[in-house]
Amino acid sequence: MTSDCCCTWFTNIWCCFLLLLGLLCCTGSSEKEGTKQVEERTSDRQTELDQVVFVIQSQKNAHHAHWAEQQRQDLLHQAASLQQDPPVVLLLHELSDYDGNWSILPVLPLLSTTFGKRCFWIFFMEEVTVVKIPRLLQVLSRFDAGKEWFLGSPLHDDVSTIIHHYMFFDDPSNFKYPDFTAGWAVSCPLLNRLAERVNSESPKSDFTIDLKHEIALYVWHEGRGPSLTPVPEFCGEVFDSGVTDHCATVVTNLPTCGEPVKQEEVFVAVKTCTKFHGDRVPVVKQTWARDAAYLEYYSDTTDPSIPTIDLGIPNTERGHCGKTFAILKRFISNSVPECHWLVIVDDDTLISLPRLRRLLSCYNPKEAVCLGERYGYGLIQNGYSYITGGGGMVLSRTAVRRIFSGGCRCYSNDAPDDMVLGMCLSSLRIPATHSPLFHQARPDDYPKEFLARLEHISFHKHWNMDPVKVYKRWLMDTAGEGRKYQSRHFKEEL
């Protein structure tokens, strides 16, 4: 065996590391010899641990990076207890400095170059995914890894939905896409073809909205690629639910990180305008506003009956960048209490502030944190990520100060505020941190299985639904936490 690896510098690092572990033989062998080795091992059909590369869909934020590292250590511990060599376990956010790797497609060429000729399977998992290694290997052994496979626990839409661009309007339930929390796998022949396509073709859409659906579309390729193959052993059930004995993967509950942050540490900004004072604002007051210690309504006019504050920014039909940046500026001024966290929502956002405060206990307000539902724009072409505004944008005071010290600004009042902030955060190397508990759309726009297992923090839009009923069903805090304060409004203007 020689250590003279004919690879790129990045591959050299991995090869030498894996050589020490006895997992990878990076020699000067020809591509033909490597292909023959894969074919010979495929004929055995029993998948071995060294034939699987685990990729944890991790994030750069300190809380998420720590959580992902715990998952990696669990896999290594399982391997040791089975008297197996350590498997390859990659944290997605560590593969490069590019923040857009979370969208999967940008990292496929790297995975293909490094592992595509040596391994059988790439197994993707989220921070909440718990893998039972022996059972997973049994499941993967049922499939011929020399062919193209796309494996997962299937989700489907009951109705056509805006977040999926109303695709498959006639029968949306017919198209299956993977539940990422249960884990999903691609065989290396499929990985290699997808990587070639990423390198040679531009994507049809610049936006990344619901990644799991878009990955399935990309793999399917209008019928030219494989559809998702359902794997019953990839389970979306919670680990302690009592129905997971057959499962190769299960889902753990989101971690708890101590006591919820105090109400006085969270400042809530509601964006509204005159025409919605009479219908949307009353819903806010009837549902979630009572859980805020500090809350202000920002409008294009001053209405003392609410009360609203006119920030001097004219109303726009879309975008609202001018208004959002005025809110950010006011938050770090002396006009409002000095809170650790700023929450910016639309007047048709439904949100659970007690659940949000429990979630925020996992984050350090001294770090630059921008939290919510993450979207992406142009991510294959070195684009940027952003927190979509409708589901609520949560920023630490540190992040807001960095935004202004970094010279960020709106190019027009009606520019898309969330996307402008995303470009700004990208330039400042502040990650947009994703939480699956925030939602840009209504509950009806998401699969029932997805809705059933989480305590959601937000939904958006009042269209074709009763927002009060939706709030009571999906967001009302059953513990009654946070009700003792009435919202305090600050009437002074800039």
WOHUGI-V810190 format. One record per backbone hydrogen bond with DSSP energy under -1.0 kcal/mol. CO is the residue of the C=O (numbers start at 0). NH is the residue of the N-H. If there is no record, write none. Layout:
BEGIN
{{CO & NH} {CO & NH}}
END
This chain:
BEGIN
{{2 & 4} {4 & 6} {7 & 11} {8 & 12} {9 & 13} {10 & 14} {11 & 15} {12 & 16} {13 & 17} {14 & 18} {15 & 19} {16 & 20} {17 & 22} {24 & 26} {29 & 33} {30 & 34} {31 & 35} {32 & 36} {33 & 37} {34 & 38} {35 & 39} {36 & 40} {37 & 41} {38 & 42} {47 & 50} {48 & 51} {50 & 119} {50 & 120} {52 & 122} {53 & 89} {54 & 124} {55 & 57} {55 & 91} {60 & 64} {61 & 65} {62 & 66} {63 & 67} {64 & 68} {65 & 69} {66 & 70} {67 & 71} {68 & 72} {69 & 73} {70 & 74} {71 & 75} {72 & 76} {73 & 77} {74 & 78} {75 & 79} {76 & 80} {77 & 81} {78 & 83} {79 & 82} {87 & 53} {89 & 55} {90 & 93} {91 & 94} {97 & 100} {99 & 102} {100 & 103} {102 & 104} {103 & 106} {104 & 107} {106 & 110} {107 & 111} {108 & 112} {109 & 113} {110 & 114} {111 & 115} {114 & 117} {114 & 118} {119 & 187} {120 & 52} {121 & 185} {122 & 54} {123 & 183} {124 & 56} {125 & 128} {127 & 251} {129 & 249} {131 & 135} {132 & 136} {133 & 137} {134 & 138} {135 & 139} {136 & 140} {138 & 141} {139 & 142} {143 & 146} {148 & 186} {149 & 228} {150 & 184} {151 & 230} {152 & 178} {154 & 176} {160 & 163} {160 & 165} {161 & 164} {163 & 166} {170 & 173} {171 & 174} {176 & 154} {177 & 179} {178 & 181} {179 & 182} {183 & 123} {184 & 150} {185 & 121} {186 & 190} {187 & 191} {188 & 192} {189 & 193} {190 & 194} {191 & 195} {192 & 196} {193 & 197} {194 & 198} {195 & 199} {196 & 200} {205 & 377} {207 & 375} {209 & 213} {210 & 214} {211 & 215} {212 & 216} {213 & 217} {214 & 218} {215 & 219} {216 & 220} {219 & 224} {220 & 223} {228 & 151} {230 & 233} {232 & 234} {232 & 247} {232 & 248} {236 & 250} {237 & 240} {243 & 246} {247 & 131} {248 & 234} {249 & 129} {250 & 238} {261 & 264} {262 & 265} {264 & 340} {266 & 342} {267 & 295} {268 & 344} {269 & 297} {270 & 346} {272 & 275} {273 & 276} {275 & 279} {275 & 280} {279 & 283} {280 & 284} {281 & 285} {282 & 286} {283 & 288} {287 & 290} {288 & 291} {292 & 487} {293 & 267} {295 & 269} {296 & 308} {297 & 271} {302 & 305} {302 & 307} {308 & 298} {317 & 319} {318 & 416} {319 & 323} {320 & 324} {321 & 325} {322 & 326} {323 & 327} {324 & 328} {325 & 329} {326 & 330} {327 & 331} {329 & 332} {336 & 338} {339 & 396} {340 & 266} {341 & 394} {342 & 268} {343 & 392} {344 & 270} {345 & 348} {347 & 460} {349 & 458} {351 & 355} {352 & 356} {353 & 357} {354 & 358} {355 & 359} {356 & 260} {358 & 361} {359 & 362} {363 & 366} {366 & 368} {368 & 395} {369 & 432} {370 & 393} {371 & 434} {372 & 387} {374 & 385} {375 & 207} {376 & 383} {377 & 382} {383 & 376} {385 & 374} {388 & 391} {392 & 343} {393 & 370} {394 & 341} {395 & 399} {396 & 400} {397 & 401} {398 & 402} {399 & 403} {400 & 404} {401 & 405} {402 & 407} {403 & 406} {411 & 414} {412 & 321} {414 & 320} {415 & 419} {416 & 420} {417 & 421} {418 & 422} {419 & 423} {420 & 424} {421 & 425} {422 & 426} {423 & 427} {424 & 429} {425 & 428} {432 & 371} {434 & 437} {436 & 456} {436 & 457} {440 & 459} {441 & 444} {442 & 445} {446 & 450} {447 & 451} {456 & 351} {458 & 349} {461 & 464} {465 & 469} {466 & 470} {467 & 471} {468 & 472} {469 & 473} {470 & 474} {470 & 475} {476 & 479} {487 & 294}}
END
